[in-house]
Each structure stands twice: as C-alpha cells, then as structure tokens.
Amino acid sequence: MPSQTIDKSIPTVRKIHFPIIEKIEVEGYVLYPGAADSTGLAHEFQPGVNVILGINGIGKTTLLLMLYRMLTGDRDLRDGEELGGAQRKLIKTSNSIFAVRVPDRASDAEATLRFRLNDRAISITRSLKDLSLVSVSHDDAGPPFSALDDLEDTFKQIVSQLSGLDDFFDWVLLLKYLVFYLEDRRSLVWDKWAQTEVFRILFLPDTTQANYKSLLNSALSADSQARNIQSVLTGEQKKLARLEREVGQAGPEDLKVLKAQVDGLYSRAERVNAQLNMFDVERRQCRDSAARLRNDAEKLSQRERELRERLLSSIFPKLSDYGGFAIASIDAQRGCIVCGCVDHTHLEIAKKKLHEKLHCPLCDADPHLQEKNVVSSEVEYDKAELEDVASRTISLRNDAVKAEREEEAALRKYTAAQVEKYEIERDLRAASQKLAIAENAVGLVNNNGIKNTRDKLQLLQESVDEYKE
C-alpha cells in the first residue's frame, strides 16, 4: 500500500459532549399517578446501566419518549428519507403526543428533567400538554449564557454551546441516532447519510464544519432544482411527442374534410333548433287546448248535476236526502247503495227508466203507483236541457282526450329532436377539437413551431445537466 502523508496542521480531534440524564419528575400526568404518600413520578438515574421493568401498558415507552422530547421539544428530523436527501432543517411534529394518551389531555401535567452537559447542570420544565418550555435553569459553574427573547431559543443556545455542536440540528441528530434508540429510529448501519452526518459531527474539524454544511446545502439545492426542471422537461417532451404525431396525421386534405364536417354539423344543428322551437310551440298549444276543454267540460258537468237535482226534486217532491243520494249514485253510474250492484248495463237500464218512464230506480214503481205529482212543462224543458248538457259534456271530454294525445305526440317529437340536438352538439365538439388540432399542427409546421419547441427543450435539458453536475 502506498504511503500517505497526513497534514498535521489540520486538527483531527473534536470534543463533543453528550447529555447525562440525572433525574426526571412528572406531576399531574394520569399515566403516572404515584402512591398515596408520593404522587406523580420522581426518579433519579444511577451511574451505569439503568433498567426499567414492567408489564405492557405501564408506560415504559412513554417514559423513554418523554426523556427524548424533553431534550428536543416538538422538533425532529424528517421521516421517510435519508438525512442527506433533504435540507438540514428540523420539522415540527405533533406537540400533543403525551396529551392524547390520557383522558384529561394532560391539561395541568408538567415534567422536569435534570441533566449534565459538559459538567454543567441544567434543569428544564415542559408542559406535557403541548411540550412548551416552562422554565430553563443552569448552575453557575461556568460562564453565563445570554438570555434570548424566546425560551426555546435560549435552551437551543445553551445545549449547542455546551455540547460543542454547531447548531440544534446536530443536537437532535445525535440524540436520535446515538443517545436514544426509539421505535421509529432508522437504522444507522444501513443509512449511509446518517453515518456520514454522525462522523461529520464527531470528527470533522471545526474549521471545515461550516464550509461542509454550506457545500452540502448547495448540492441539495441543485438536486432539488434539477428534479423540478426535469419534471417540467418531461411534461414538455410528452407535449412535443403528441404534436409530432398530430403533425404527421394532419395535411391540407385533412383540413378540408374536417372543415366540411364541421360546417355540415353546424347546418344540422340550426335545422334541429328550428324543429325544437316548432315542436315546443305545438306541444304547448295542445296542452293549453286540453286544459281549456277539461275546464269547459267540468263547468258543463256542474250544470248537469244542478239540472239532475232539480229534475229529481220535481219528479219526487218528497225525496229525502238519503233517497236523493241513492238516486244520484245510480244516475252517476257509481252503483246501487241498497244491493251493491255496479253492473253498468243494469244501472243504465235503471237510469233510462228514471228519465224516460219516470220509474223509481229502487222499487221500479210506475208513475201511477207513486205519490201524485204534477209534471209541468218546466220539467220537460229541464229534461231536454239536461240531455243537451250531458251530450256536450261527453263531446268536450272526448275533445280533451284527443288534445292530450296530440300533446303526447308533440312531446315525443320534441324529445327525439332534443336527443338529436345533443348528439349533433357532441359530434360538433369532437370535430371542432380535431379541426383545431389539425390547424395548430399545420401552423406549427408553417411557423417553425416544432423547431422552436425542440430548442426550448434543449435549453431545459442543459439546465438539468448543469444542476446535476
């Protein structure tokens, strides 16, 4: 192996300090109720290995996660990607991870953590409701720290300085990959970027840390730019391929055929619209005529009922309400309320005897057997008018039925024309789109549009290559 020369002017030793957790106290958290004489949780960690034992659901994992979150707050590394695949930025995670685990959502719960960092004692208190910092304190064994406006910023400054790290990102990374081993932690062995970052933090000299991060961020930014432009480039390449296919399919003769097709569809559309208007007027007229005829027939029917009632009262002067109802039921062909007969032929015979021979429709008695009454000329006139009104009522109702059938026929023609109109409009849209594509394709050929598009794609490709390099 050839010998290598080591530049001893570059420092190869870097001193990084890890947190040593001494004590955890939890108050007001339902998962750790404590005992009658000592509520909550208070535990001091001993030097060496500390083991937490307990059955499932007792809160072992929650305690481990609480220790981690006390030191990081609600900031964490990005999930689902290698460390080198994104900008060196922490993301905001859920701040209610402990609140959702208890019924009262940890409304008054707090945790206090005491740990040592570079031989300095630090104590922090966080609300378990939202992981916000309540207090930060440290001993006076070393130089004081400047107090910042935000308590979280003060904490980040303290741990970054005491740990010997450049920023809070490196602090969270070391906690997640070297200090804690949580369930969601990715493998350090197989994540090459995680290994790179850890070795960079632990061993890269201070003089080159900032330059390394700057170069890494530039590379990641260039990679992001290359991906974005590549996405645009891929879309434009697909558009160009489609245009080239369309240019190959469209020629002057095709344009003539498409234009003739579109013109023919426009003519058909105008004709169908005219038919629609005509059929619409026809069906409306038939509908109005049928309604008018039904109304006239109803008026005559009312007059017919009045005449029948007056005629019956003349023929039978002492007719009771019950008797009038029974006769009216037969007269209207509804049936006999005495025997229940509904045979129209028999009811028609009874009705005829009533009006022509003046027989009683119930007992079939001749007039000479009935109580004596005087049949005046007025009765004969009412009978003649009744026949006329009844005949006219039947005629009007027949005419109304005829008008309704004509309306239905007009509606069928209107519906068929509407369907034809929709089909023509659909074909017209498709033909118009084809014509526009053909005209655009021919225009691109005549105006060097295809060439200009290719030149644009070449520039995009060069930009992608440059960013990748």
C-alpha positions in Angstrom: 0.0 0.0 0.0 1.5 3.4 -0.9 2.4 5.6 2.0 0.1 8.6 2.7 1.1 12.0 4.1 -1.1 13.4 6.8 -1.4 17.2 7.0 -0.9 17.7 10.8 -1.8 21.4 10.5 -5.5 20.4 10.3 -6.8 19.4 13.7 -8.2 15.8 13.7 -9.6 15.8 17.2 -13.0 17.3 18.1 -14.5 17.3 21.6 -18.3 16.6 21.6 -20.2 16.3 24.9 -23.3 14.1 25.3 -26.1 14.7 27.9 -26.0 12.7 31.1 -29.6 12.4 32.5 -29.7 12.6 36.3 -33.4 12.9 37.3 -36.9 13.0 35.9 -40.0 14.3 37.7 -43.6 14.1 36.4 -46.5 15.8 38.1 -50.3 15.8 37.2 -49.9 13.1 34.5 -52.6 10.4 34.8 -50.4 7.6 33.4 -48.0 8.1 36.4 -50.3 8.6 39.4 -47.7 7.6 42.0 -48.6 6.5 45.5 -50.7 8.0 48.3 -47.7 9.5 50.1 -45.9 10.4 46.9 -47.9 11.5 43.8 -46.6 11.6 40.3 -43.2 10.2 39.3 -39.8 11.1 40.6 -36.7 9.0 39.7 -33.0 9.6 40.0 -30.9 7.7 37.5 -27.8 5.9 38.9 -24.4 5.8 37.2 -24.0 2.9 34.9 -26.8 0.8 33.4 -30.4 1.6 34.5 -33.2 -0.9 33.6 -36.9 -0.1 33.6 -39.1 -3.2 34.0 -42.9 -3.5 34.0 -45.9 -5.1 32.3 -47.3 -3.9 29.0 -49.1 -0.6 29.1 -47.5 0.6 32.3 -45.7 3.5 30.4 -42.1 2.3 29.8 -42.0 3.5 26.2 -43.8 6.7 27.1 -41.2 7.5 29.7 -38.3 6.9 27.2 -40.1 9.1 24.6 -40.6 11.7 27.3 -36.9 11.9 28.1 -36.2 12.4 24.4 -38.9 15.1 23.9 -37.7 17.0 27.0 -34.4 17.5 25.2 -35.8 18.2 21.7 -39.2 19.7 22.2 -41.6 19.3 19.2 -38.8 19.4 16.6 -37.4 16.3 14.9 -35.8 15.0 11.7 -37.8 14.4 8.6 -39.4 11.0 8.4 -39.2 8.6 5.4 -36.0 9.8 3.8 -32.2 9.6 4.3 -30.6 12.5 6.1 -28.7 13.6 3.0 -31.8 13.7 0.8 -33.2 16.9 2.2 -32.2 20.3 3.5 -30.7 20.3 7.0 -33.9 21.6 8.6 -35.9 20.2 11.5 -39.7 19.8 11.1 -42.4 20.5 13.6 -44.0 17.3 14.9 -47.2 16.8 16.9 -46.9 18.6 20.3 -49.8 16.6 21.8 -48.1 13.2 21.8 -48.5 12.9 25.5 -51.8 14.8 25.8 -53.6 12.2 23.5 -52.6 9.3 25.8 -54.6 10.4 28.8 -58.3 11.4 29.3 -57.7 14.9 30.6 -55.2 15.6 27.7 -52.6 16.5 30.3 -54.1 19.9 30.9 -52.0 20.5 34.1 -49.3 18.0 33.7 -45.6 19.0 33.7 -42.3 17.2 33.6 -38.9 18.4 34.9 -35.6 17.0 33.6 -32.2 17.5 35.2 -29.2 16.6 33.2 -25.5 17.4 32.9 -23.7 18.6 29.8 -20.0 19.4 29.7 -20.0 19.3 33.6 -22.8 21.9 33.8 -26.1 21.1 35.5 -29.2 22.1 33.5 -32.8 21.8 34.6 -35.8 22.2 32.2 -39.6 22.0 32.8 -42.0 21.4 29.9 -45.8 21.3 29.8 -46.9 17.8 28.7 -50.0 19.3 27.1 -48.1 20.9 24.3 -44.3 20.4 25.0 -43.8 24.1 25.6 -40.9 25.2 27.8 -42.0 26.5 31.2 -38.5 27.1 32.7 -34.8 26.7 31.9 -32.1 27.0 34.6 -28.4 26.1 34.9 -25.7 26.2 37.5 -23.1 28.9 37.9 -20.1 26.6 37.3 -19.1 28.4 34.1 -19.6 31.5 32.1 -23.2 32.8 31.9 -25.4 32.4 28.8 -27.1 35.3 27.2 -30.9 35.3 27.7 -32.8 35.4 24.4 -36.4 36.7 23.9 -37.7 33.1 23.3 -37.2 30.5 26.0 -36.8 27.7 23.3 -34.1 29.8 21.6 -32.3 30.2 25.0 -32.4 26.4 25.5 -31.1 25.7 22.0 -28.2 28.1 22.5 -27.2 26.5 25.8 -27.2 22.9 24.6 -25.4 23.8 21.3 -22.6 25.7 23.2 -22.2 23.1 26.0 -22.3 20.1 23.6 -19.7 21.6 21.3 -22.1 21.3 18.3 -22.7 23.9 15.6 -26.5 24.0 15.8 -29.6 22.4 17.2 -30.0 20.2 14.2 -26.8 18.3 15.1 -28.0 18.1 18.7 -31.3 16.4 17.6 -29.4 14.1 15.2 -27.0 12.8 17.8 -29.8 12.3 20.3 -31.9 10.3 17.9 -29.0 8.2 16.4 -26.5 7.8 19.3 -28.2 8.6 22.6 -31.7 7.2 22.2 -32.9 4.1 20.3 -36.7 4.7 19.8 -39.1 2.6 17.8 -39.2 5.0 14.8 -35.4 5.3 14.6 -34.0 4.4 11.2 -31.0 2.0 11.1 -27.7 3.8 11.5 -25.9 0.8 10.0 -27.6 0.9 6.6 -28.4 4.6 6.3 -25.1 5.9 4.7 -26.2 9.5 5.0 -26.8 9.1 8.8 -23.3 7.6 9.1 -21.9 10.5 7.2 -23.6 13.1 9.3 -22.6 11.3 12.6 -19.0 11.0 11.5 -19.0 14.6 10.4 -20.4 15.8 13.7 -17.9 13.8 15.8 -14.7 14.0 13.8 -14.7 16.8 11.1 -12.6 19.7 12.4 -14.4 22.9 13.5 -12.6 24.9 10.8 -14.3 22.9 8.0 -17.8 22.3 9.6 -19.4 25.5 8.2 -17.9 25.0 4.7 -19.1 21.4 4.6 -22.6 22.3 5.5 -22.7 25.2 3.0 -21.5 22.9 0.2 -23.9 20.2 1.2 -26.9 22.6 1.2 -25.8 23.9 -2.2 -25.6 20.3 -3.6 -29.0 19.5 -2.2 -30.5 22.7 -3.6 -29.0 22.0 -7.0 -30.5 18.5 -6.8 -33.9 19.9 -6.0 -33.7 22.4 -8.9 -32.7 19.5 -11.3 -35.7 17.5 -10.2 -38.1 20.4 -10.6 -36.8 21.3 -14.1 -36.8 17.6 -15.1 -40.4 17.4 -14.2 -41.2 20.4 -16.4 -39.0 18.9 -19.2 -40.7 15.5 -19.1 -44.1 17.2 -19.4 -42.9 19.3 -22.4 -41.4 16.2 -24.1 -44.8 14.5 -23.9 -46.5 17.5 -25.4 -43.9 17.6 -28.2 -44.3 13.9 -29.0 -48.1 14.4 -29.2 -47.7 17.4 -31.5 -45.3 15.5 -33.7 -47.9 12.7 -34.1 -50.6 15.2 -34.9 -48.4 16.9 -37.5 -47.8 13.6 -39.1 -51.5 12.9 -39.3 -52.7 16.3 -40.4 -52.4 17.6 -44.0 -54.2 20.1 -46.2 -56.7 17.5 -47.5 -57.5 16.5 -43.9 -58.2 20.2 -43.1 -60.7 20.4 -46.0 -62.5 17.2 -44.8 -62.7 18.4 -41.2 -63.9 21.9 -42.2 -66.7 20.4 -44.4 -67.7 18.1 -41.5 -67.9 21.0 -39.0 -69.9 23.1 -41.5 -72.3 20.3 -42.1 -72.8 19.7 -38.3 -73.5 23.5 -37.8 -76.2 23.3 -40.5 -77.8 20.3 -38.9 -77.7 22.0 -35.5 -79.6 25.0 -37.0 -82.2 22.8 -38.5 -82.8 20.8 -35.3 -83.0 24.0 -33.3 -85.8 25.3 -35.7 -87.6 21.9 -35.3 -87.3 22.1 -31.5 -88.9 25.5 -31.4 -91.8 24.4 -33.7 -92.4 21.2 -31.6 -92.3 23.2 -28.4 -94.9 25.6 -29.7 -97.1 22.7 -30.8 -97.0 20.8 -27.5 -97.7 24.0 -25.6 -100.7 24.7 -27.7 -102.0 21.2 -27.3 -101.5 21.3 -23.6 -103.4 24.7 -23.3 -106.2 23.4 -25.5 -106.6 20.2 -23.4 -106.7 22.2 -20.2 -109.3 24.6 -21.7 -111.5 21.7 -22.9 -111.3 19.9 -19.5 -112.3 23.1 -17.7 -115.3 23.7 -20.0 -116.3 20.1 -19.6 -116.2 20.5 -15.8 -118.4 23.6 -15.9 -121.0 21.7 -18.0 -120.7 18.8 -15.6 -121.6 21.1 -12.7 -124.6 22.4 -14.7 -125.6 18.8 -15.5 -125.6 17.9 -11.7 -127.7 21.0 -11.0 -130.3 20.1 -13.6 -130.5 16.5 -12.4 -131.0 17.5 -8.8 -133.8 20.0 -9.9 -135.4 17.4 -12.1 -135.4 14.7 -9.3 -136.9 17.2 -6.9 -139.7 17.9 -9.4 -140.4 14.3 -10.1 -140.2 13.2 -6.4 -141.3 16.2 -4.3 -140.9 14.4 -1.0 -137.5 13.0 -1.8 -135.3 12.6 1.3 -131.6 13.3 1.4 -131.0 9.6 1.6 -133.2 8.9 -1.3 -131.5 11.7 -3.3 -128.1 10.2 -2.6 -129.3 6.7 -3.7 -130.8 8.0 -6.9 -127.7 10.2 -7.6 -125.4 7.2 -7.2 -127.4 5.2 -9.8 -127.6 8.2 -12.1 -123.9 8.7 -11.9 -123.2 5.0 -12.6 -121.4 4.6 -9.2 -123.7 1.7 -8.1 -126.7 0.9 -6.1 -126.2 1.6 -2.4 -129.0 -0.8 -1.4 -128.0 -4.0 -3.2 -124.4 -3.1 -4.1 -124.9 -3.7 -7.9 -122.2 -2.0 -10.0 -123.1 -3.5 -13.4 -123.1 -0.6 -15.8 -125.6 -2.3 -18.2 -128.2 -2.8 -15.4 -127.5 0.7 -13.9 -128.0 2.2 -17.4 -131.4 0.5 -17.7 -132.4 1.8 -14.2 -131.3 5.3 -15.2 -133.3 5.1 -18.5 -136.4 4.1 -16.7 -135.9 7.0 -14.3 -135.6 9.7 -17.1 -137.8 8.3 -19.8 -140.6 6.4 -17.9 -140.3 8.1 -14.5 -139.9 4.7 -12.8 -138.4 4.7 -9.3 -134.8 3.4 -9.7 -135.1 1.4 -6.4 -138.5 -0.3 -6.5 -139.2 0.1 -10.2 -142.7 1.5 -9.4 -144.7 3.1 -12.4 -145.7 6.7 -12.1 -149.4 5.8 -11.3 -148.2 3.8 -8.2 -146.1 6.7 -6.9 -147.4 9.7 -4.9 -149.3 12.1 -7.1 -147.3 14.9 -8.5 -147.7 17.4 -11.3 -145.2 17.2 -14.2 -145.1 20.7 -15.6 -143.7 21.9 -19.0 -140.8 23.2 -17.0 -139.8 19.7 -16.1 -139.9 18.7 -19.8 -137.7 21.7 -20.6 -135.2 20.7 -17.9 -135.1 17.2 -19.3 -134.3 18.5 -22.8 -131.6 20.8 -21.4 -130.1 18.0 -19.3 -129.8 15.8 -22.4 -128.1 18.6 -24.3 -125.7 19.4 -21.5 -124.8 15.7 -21.0 -124.1 15.3 -24.7 -121.9 18.4 -24.8 -120.0 17.3 -21.7 -119.2 14.0 -23.3 -118.1 15.7 -26.5 -115.8 18.2 -24.6 -114.2 15.4 -22.7 -113.6 13.4 -25.9 -112.0 16.5 -27.4 -109.8 17.0 -24.3 -108.6 13.4 -24.6 -107.8 13.9 -28.2 -105.9 17.1 -27.4 -103.9 15.3 -24.7 -102.9 12.6 -27.2 -101.8 15.3 -29.6 -99.8 16.8 -26.8 -98.1 13.5 -26.1 -97.3 13.0 -29.8 -95.8 16.6 -30.0 -93.8 15.8 -26.8 -92.3 12.7 -28.4 -91.2 14.6 -31.4 -89.8 17.3 -29.2 -87.8 14.7 -27.1 -86.5 13.0 -30.2 -85.3 16.4 -31.6 -83.7 17.2 -28.3 -81.8 13.9 -28.4 -80.7 14.6 -31.9 -79.5 18.0 -30.9 -77.4 16.6 -28.1 -75.8 14.1 -30.5 -75.0 16.8 -33.0 -73.5 19.0 -30.4 -71.3 16.2 -29.1 -70.1 15.4 -32.7 -69.6 19.1 -33.3 -67.4 19.5 -30.3 -65.3 16.5 -31.2 -65.0 17.6 -34.9 -64.1 21.2 -33.8 -61.4 19.9 -31.5 -59.9 17.8 -34.3 -60.0 20.7 -36.6 -58.3 23.0 -34.1 -55.6 20.4 -33.5 -55.1 20.0 -37.3 -54.9 23.7 -37.8 -52.5 24.1 -34.9 -50.3 21.3 -36.2 -50.2 22.8 -39.8 -49.5 26.2 -38.2 -46.6 24.8 -36.2 -45.0 23.4 -39.3 -45.5 26.6 -41.3 -44.2 28.8 -38.4 -41.3 26.6 -37.2 -43.2 25.9 -34.0 -41.9 22.4 -33.7 -38.3 23.6 -34.1 -38.8 26.3 -31.5 -40.2 23.7 -29.1 -37.2 21.4 -29.6 -34.8 24.3 -29.0 -36.7 25.1 -25.7 -36.4 21.5 -24.6 -32.7 21.5 -25.4 -32.2 24.5 -23.1 -34.2 22.8 -20.3 -32.1 19.6 -20.7 -28.9 21.7 -20.5 -30.1 23.3 -17.2 -30.9 19.9 -15.7 -27.4 18.6 -16.7 -25.8 21.7 -15.2 -27.6 21.4 -11.9 -26.8 17.6 -11.7 -23.1 18.3 -12.3 
